Amino acid sequence: MVRPYTVTRGRTQPDAAAADIELITVLAADPGTGTEACGDALGEDHLALLERCVGQPRSVAELASEADLPVAVVRVLLGDLLDAGRIHVVPPDISGEQPDVGVLRHVIDGLKSL
């Protein structure tokens, strides 16, 4: 078992450029991105997260769950990958149609009745 602070080299927060990484932030790697270290200071955990981002965008919560690492650790590692230019944030798709207001009211009413 490796302690989380060892994985992040003692850091508890991502760098300032990656400070906006939240649980629902979706990240992806370009399809041509290799998962080898290629001179970067990337460890095994970095490469495992990078491998999960290739081909299919993933949220931070998904990555933390799949990697079985605390979210804080995953945020630091993803910040390193962002700084290295190995992954990028996928903007949310807002082109879809808006949800039906009636359905949303039914959901709210149902939640209130609980």
ZIFENGI-V636511 format. One record per residue. RES is the residue in three letters. D_CENTER is the distance of its C-alpha to the mean C-alpha in Angstrom with 2 decimals. Layout:
RES;D_CENTER, RES;D_CENTER
This chain:
MET;22.66, VAL;20.85, ARG;20.29, PRO;16.86, TYR;18.57, THR;19.77, VAL;16.42, THR;15.41, ARG;19.06, GLY;19.85, ARG;17.27, THR;15.91, GLN;14.10, PRO;12.05, ASP;14.55, ALA;15.88, ALA;14.38, ALA;10.75, ALA;12.01, ASP;10.85, ILE;7.14, GLU;7.52, LEU;6.77, ILE;7.31, THR;5.71, VAL;5.63, LEU;5.42, ALA;8.48, ALA;11.10, ASP;14.70, PRO;16.84, GLY;19.09, THR;16.63, GLY;18.12, THR;16.47, GLU;19.38, ALA;19.38, CYS;21.75, GLY;22.85, ASP;19.56, ALA;19.27, LEU;16.48, GLY;16.93, GLU;16.55, ASP;13.27, HIS;11.82, LEU;13.50, ALA;12.42, LEU;8.66, LEU;10.08, GLU;12.35, ARG;10.00, CYS;8.58, VAL;12.29, GLY;14.13, GLN;11.80, PRO;8.80, ARG;6.11, SER;4.35, VAL;2.52, ALA;6.28, GLU;7.09, LEU;5.76, ALA;7.51, SER;10.30, GLU;10.91, ALA;10.99, ASP;13.06, LEU;11.86, PRO;11.82, VAL;8.85, ALA;10.66, VAL;10.86, VAL;7.27, ARG;6.90, VAL;10.08, LEU;9.41, LEU;6.60, GLY;9.29, ASP;11.81, LEU;10.48, LEU;10.40, ASP;13.82, ALA;15.07, GLY;14.40, ARG;12.85, ILE;9.81, HIS;9.84, VAL;8.52, VAL;10.11, PRO;12.55, PRO;13.42, ASP;16.48, ILE;19.33, SER;22.10, GLY;22.60, GLU;25.47, GLN;25.39, PRO;25.61, ASP;29.18, VAL;30.29, GLY;32.60, VAL;29.92, LEU;27.86, ARG;31.09, HIS;31.77, VAL;28.39, ILE;29.06, ASP;32.59, GLY;31.49, LEU;29.12, LYS;31.96, SER;34.34, LEU;32.33
